[in-house]
């Protein structure tokens, strides 16, 4: 992977890291004792990291969620899956490279997986359609869900999309129907369903594979009915107010867990999953395996009833 690309709020950290590196280089080339200066600079670096990462705003987390070096669905599969066999096509129109899926074994647990996949450069983004799936992507997801049910395997969905593709072709092939059918049929799947928001969880594109017994979010992901920019354009009449919109929508993992919209938060390394992908993968793998094994203990009738009651409670307020 290329050199780390800092976000705007991380620049003070990068500057200190560069100064520390220069001091370390000077230690080997000069006969001057620079260890006191190095210790002071290292302490300052830690305090700066604490100050920045302990006070991330919703907009900061959106930036981290969109970081081009952040692990994507297939990056995670390469690390957490003992094996992964990709399946293609929706058996109606074609295949959708924005939503790969297939059979996998994660921590010894056999399951069926689906997820959004983005690209890191222009060529890959064109192949993956920037992580925005077409109707055939959602129909492929449904085909794999039914396959999971047929073979009594848990179903795992990895969400990472700015939204479903809004192009003319997608509308002609009825993307709204494809997403709506997934919402209906996922409610009735007779196997455990776990969904994880890896980065962006935007609009119906995220929800189309997001009905689950356990909905989890990576610590620095977001999950929302609309992007901050889209919300700002509607409510505040300009995209420049995206930071204000992100805070108002309560779209970050800590906020959504507090509201009861999600079931858990998967911890990330300091600064985001892209800072230490191996640690992020291990954290996700452990959480996934634990959640699946707990759900597999439940009888099918209880699993379906708890899933139903979970979604019935959304939007309900109780006043003492």
C-alpha positions as CSV (number, residue, x, y, z in Angstrom):
1,X,0.0,0.0,0.0
2,X,1.2,3.6,-0.7
3,X,2.4,5.9,2.0
4,X,-0.2,6.9,4.6
5,X,-2.4,9.8,3.4
6,X,-3.4,11.9,6.5
7,X,-6.7,13.5,6.9
8,X,-6.8,17.2,7.6
9,X,-7.3,16.9,11.3
10,X,-4.4,14.5,11.5
11,X,-1.8,16.9,10.2
12,X,-0.5,17.9,13.6
13,X,0.2,14.2,14.3
14,X,2.0,13.7,11.0
15,X,4.2,16.8,11.6
16,X,5.3,15.5,15.0
17,X,5.9,12.0,13.6
18,X,8.2,13.5,11.0
19,X,10.1,15.5,13.6
20,X,10.6,12.4,15.8
21,X,11.8,10.5,12.7
22,X,14.3,13.2,12.0
23,X,15.5,13.2,15.7
24,X,15.9,9.4,15.5
25,X,17.9,9.7,12.3
26,X,20.1,12.4,13.9
27,X,20.8,10.1,16.9
28,X,22.7,7.7,14.7
29,X,24.6,10.3,12.7
30,X,25.7,12.8,15.4
31,X,27.6,12.5,18.7
32,X,25.0,14.6,20.5
33,X,22.6,13.1,23.1
34,X,19.2,13.9,21.8
35,X,17.3,11.4,24.0
36,X,15.7,14.1,26.2
37,X,14.3,16.0,23.2
38,X,13.1,12.7,21.7
39,X,11.3,11.7,24.9
40,X,9.6,15.1,25.2
41,X,8.6,15.0,21.5
42,X,7.2,11.4,21.9
43,X,5.2,12.5,24.9
44,X,3.8,15.4,23.0
45,X,2.9,13.1,20.1
46,X,0.9,10.8,22.5
47,X,-0.9,13.8,24.0
48,X,-1.8,15.2,20.6
49,X,-3.2,11.8,19.5
50,X,-5.3,11.5,22.6
51,X,-6.6,15.1,22.1
52,X,-7.5,14.4,18.5
53,X,-8.8,10.8,18.6
54,X,-10.7,11.1,21.9
55,X,-12.7,14.0,20.5
56,X,-13.6,13.0,17.0
57,X,-16.7,14.7,15.6
58,X,-19.3,12.9,13.5
59,X,-17.8,14.6,10.4
60,X,-14.3,13.4,11.4
61,X,-15.6,9.8,11.5
62,X,-17.2,10.3,8.1
63,X,-13.8,11.3,6.7
64,X,-12.2,8.2,8.3
65,X,-15.0,6.0,6.9
66,X,-14.3,7.2,3.4
67,X,-10.5,7.0,3.7
68,X,-9.2,5.4,0.5
69,X,-6.7,3.2,2.4
70,X,-9.4,1.8,4.7
71,X,-9.9,-1.9,4.4
72,X,-12.7,-2.9,2.0
73,X,-14.9,-6.0,2.1
74,X,-12.5,-8.2,0.1
75,X,-9.5,-7.0,2.1
76,X,-11.3,-8.3,5.3
77,X,-12.3,-11.6,3.6
78,X,-8.6,-12.2,2.6
79,X,-7.6,-11.9,6.3
80,X,-10.5,-13.3,8.3
81,X,-11.7,-16.1,6.0
82,X,-10.1,-19.5,6.0
83,X,-11.5,-19.9,2.5
84,X,-13.8,-17.8,0.3
85,X,-15.4,-19.1,-2.9
86,X,-17.0,-16.3,-4.9
87,X,-20.3,-16.9,-6.7
88,X,-21.5,-14.7,-9.6
89,X,-24.7,-13.6,-11.2
90,X,-28.4,-13.0,-10.2
91,X,-29.7,-15.5,-12.7
92,X,-31.9,-12.8,-14.2
93,X,-29.7,-10.1,-15.8
94,X,-26.0,-10.4,-14.9
95,X,-23.3,-10.1,-12.3
96,X,-22.5,-7.0,-10.2
97,X,-18.9,-6.4,-9.3
98,X,-19.9,-3.8,-6.8
99,X,-21.4,-6.6,-4.6
100,X,-19.2,-9.8,-4.4
101,X,-20.4,-12.7,-2.4
102,X,-20.1,-16.5,-1.9
103,X,-19.3,-19.3,0.5
104,X,-16.8,-18.6,3.3
105,X,-15.4,-20.1,6.5
106,X,-14.6,-17.6,9.2
107,X,-13.0,-18.8,12.4
108,X,-14.2,-22.3,11.6
109,X,-17.8,-21.2,11.1
110,X,-19.1,-21.9,7.6
111,X,-21.4,-19.2,6.2
112,X,-22.6,-17.3,3.2
113,X,-21.3,-13.7,2.7
114,X,-22.2,-10.7,0.6
115,X,-20.9,-7.2,0.6
116,X,-20.2,-3.9,-1.1
117,X,-16.8,-3.5,-2.6
118,X,-15.2,-0.2,-3.5
119,X,-12.0,0.5,-5.5
120,X,-8.8,2.4,-4.7
121,X,-8.0,3.8,-8.1
122,X,-9.9,4.9,-11.2
123,X,-9.7,1.5,-13.0
124,X,-10.9,-0.4,-9.9
125,X,-13.6,2.1,-9.1
126,X,-15.0,1.8,-12.6
127,X,-15.0,-2.0,-12.2
128,X,-16.7,-1.8,-8.7
129,X,-18.9,1.2,-9.6
130,X,-17.6,3.1,-6.6
131,X,-19.3,0.6,-4.3
132,X,-22.8,1.5,-5.6
133,X,-24.6,-1.7,-6.5
134,X,-27.1,-2.2,-9.3
135,X,-30.4,-4.1,-9.0
136,X,-28.6,-7.3,-10.0
137,X,-26.3,-6.9,-7.0
138,X,-29.3,-6.9,-4.7
139,X,-30.9,-9.8,-6.5
140,X,-27.6,-11.7,-6.3
141,X,-27.6,-11.0,-2.6
142,X,-31.1,-12.4,-2.3
143,X,-30.1,-15.5,-4.3
144,X,-27.3,-16.1,-1.8
145,X,-29.5,-15.5,1.2
146,X,-31.9,-18.2,-0.1
147,X,-28.8,-20.5,-0.6
148,X,-27.8,-19.9,3.0
149,X,-31.3,-20.8,4.1
150,X,-31.3,-24.0,1.9
151,X,-28.0,-25.2,3.4
152,X,-28.8,-23.9,6.9
153,X,-25.7,-21.6,7.0
154,X,-25.4,-18.2,8.7
155,X,-25.6,-15.2,6.4
156,X,-23.1,-12.3,6.8
157,X,-23.5,-8.9,5.1
158,X,-20.7,-6.4,4.8
159,X,-22.1,-2.8,4.2
160,X,-19.8,-0.2,2.6
161,X,-21.6,2.0,0.1
162,X,-22.5,5.7,-0.4
163,X,-25.9,4.3,-1.7
164,X,-27.4,2.1,-4.4
165,X,-26.6,3.2,-8.0
166,X,-29.2,5.9,-9.1
167,X,-28.6,5.6,-12.9
168,X,-31.2,5.2,-15.6
169,X,-30.3,1.5,-16.2
170,X,-30.8,0.8,-12.5
171,X,-34.2,2.4,-12.5
172,X,-35.2,0.6,-15.7
173,X,-34.3,-2.7,-14.0
174,X,-36.3,-1.7,-11.0
175,X,-33.8,-1.2,-8.2
176,X,-36.4,0.0,-5.7
177,X,-38.2,-3.4,-6.1
178,X,-35.0,-5.3,-5.7
179,X,-34.2,-3.5,-2.4
180,X,-37.8,-3.7,-1.2
181,X,-37.9,-7.5,-1.8
182,X,-34.6,-7.9,0.1
183,X,-36.1,-6.0,3.1
184,X,-39.1,-8.3,3.1
185,X,-37.3,-11.6,2.6
186,X,-34.5,-10.9,5.0
187,X,-37.1,-10.5,7.8
188,X,-38.1,-14.1,7.2
189,X,-34.8,-15.8,6.6
190,X,-34.7,-18.9,8.8
191,X,-30.9,-18.6,9.5
192,X,-28.8,-16.2,11.7
193,X,-28.1,-12.9,9.9
194,X,-25.3,-10.6,10.9
195,X,-24.6,-7.3,9.1
196,X,-21.5,-5.1,9.6
197,X,-21.1,-1.5,8.4
198,X,-17.5,-1.4,7.4
199,X,-17.2,2.2,6.3
200,X,-20.1,4.1,4.6
201,X,-23.6,2.9,5.2
202,X,-25.6,5.1,2.9
203,X,-29.4,5.1,2.3
204,X,-31.4,2.2,0.8
205,X,-28.2,0.8,-0.7
206,X,-27.0,-0.1,2.8
207,X,-30.4,-1.2,4.1
208,X,-30.9,-3.6,1.1
209,X,-28.5,-6.1,2.8
210,X,-28.9,-4.7,6.3
211,X,-31.9,-6.4,7.9
212,X,-30.2,-8.6,10.5
213,X,-30.4,-10.2,13.9
214,X,-27.2,-8.4,14.8
215,X,-26.4,-5.1,13.1
216,X,-22.8,-4.0,14.0
217,X,-20.8,-1.0,13.0
218,X,-17.0,-0.5,12.8
219,X,-16.1,2.2,15.3
220,X,-15.4,4.8,12.6
221,X,-18.2,4.0,10.1
222,X,-21.5,5.8,9.6
223,X,-25.0,4.6,8.9
224,X,-27.6,7.0,7.6
225,X,-30.7,7.5,5.4
226,X,-28.7,10.1,3.4
227,X,-25.2,11.4,3.1
228,X,-24.2,14.5,5.1
229,X,-23.7,16.4,1.9
230,X,-27.2,15.4,0.6
231,X,-28.8,16.3,3.9
232,X,-27.0,19.7,4.0
233,X,-28.2,20.5,0.4
234,X,-31.8,19.8,1.4
235,X,-32.0,21.3,5.0
236,X,-29.3,24.0,4.8
237,X,-29.5,24.8,1.1
238,X,-25.7,24.1,0.5
239,X,-23.3,21.1,0.8
240,X,-20.8,23.2,2.7
241,X,-22.9,22.6,5.8
242,X,-22.2,18.8,5.7
243,X,-20.3,18.9,9.0
244,X,-23.3,20.4,10.7
245,X,-25.6,17.9,9.1
246,X,-23.4,14.9,10.1
247,X,-23.7,16.0,13.8
248,X,-27.5,16.6,13.6
249,X,-28.2,13.2,12.0
250,X,-26.6,11.1,14.8
251,X,-25.0,8.9,12.1
252,X,-21.9,7.7,13.9
253,X,-21.6,4.3,15.7
254,X,-21.6,5.6,19.3
255,X,-24.7,7.7,18.6
256,X,-26.6,4.9,16.9
257,X,-25.7,2.4,19.6
258,X,-27.1,4.9,22.2
259,X,-30.3,5.1,20.2
260,X,-30.6,1.3,20.0
261,X,-30.5,1.3,16.2
262,X,-27.4,-1.0,16.1
263,X,-26.5,-3.9,18.3
264,X,-22.8,-3.3,18.8
265,X,-19.6,-1.5,17.8
266,X,-16.5,-3.2,16.6
267,X,-13.4,-1.5,18.0
268,X,-10.8,-0.1,15.6
269,X,-7.1,0.7,16.1
270,X,-6.3,4.3,17.1
271,X,-6.9,6.5,14.2
272,X,-9.0,4.1,12.2
273,X,-8.9,0.6,10.6
274,X,-6.5,1.8,7.9
275,X,-3.9,2.6,10.5
276,X,-3.6,-1.1,11.5
277,X,-5.6,-3.3,9.2
278,X,-4.4,-6.6,10.8
279,X,-5.7,-5.4,14.2
280,X,-9.0,-4.3,12.7
281,X,-9.4,-7.7,10.9
282,X,-8.8,-9.6,14.2
283,X,-11.3,-7.5,16.0
284,X,-14.0,-8.0,13.4
285,X,-13.3,-11.7,13.1
286,X,-13.6,-12.3,16.9
287,X,-16.8,-10.3,17.1
288,X,-18.4,-12.0,14.0
289,X,-17.7,-15.5,15.3
290,X,-19.0,-14.7,18.8
291,X,-22.2,-13.2,17.4
292,X,-22.9,-16.1,15.0
293,X,-22.3,-18.7,17.6
294,X,-24.7,-17.0,20.0
295,X,-27.4,-16.8,17.3
296,X,-27.0,-20.4,16.3
297,X,-28.0,-21.4,19.8
298,X,-31.5,-20.0,19.2
299,X,-34.4,-22.0,17.8
300,X,-35.6,-20.8,14.5
301,X,-39.0,-19.6,15.9
302,X,-37.2,-17.5,18.6
303,X,-34.8,-16.1,16.1
304,X,-37.5,-14.9,13.8
305,X,-39.6,-13.5,16.7
306,X,-36.7,-11.6,18.2
307,X,-35.8,-10.2,14.7
308,X,-39.4,-9.1,14.2
309,X,-39.7,-7.4,17.6
310,X,-36.4,-5.7,17.2
311,X,-37.6,-3.8,14.0
312,X,-41.1,-3.2,15.4
313,X,-39.5,-1.2,18.2
314,X,-37.7,1.3,16.0
315,X,-39.1,4.7,16.3
316,X,-41.1,3.9,19.4
317,X,-40.7,6.2,22.3
318,X,-41.7,5.5,25.9
319,X,-42.3,8.3,28.4
320,X,-42.4,7.6,32.1
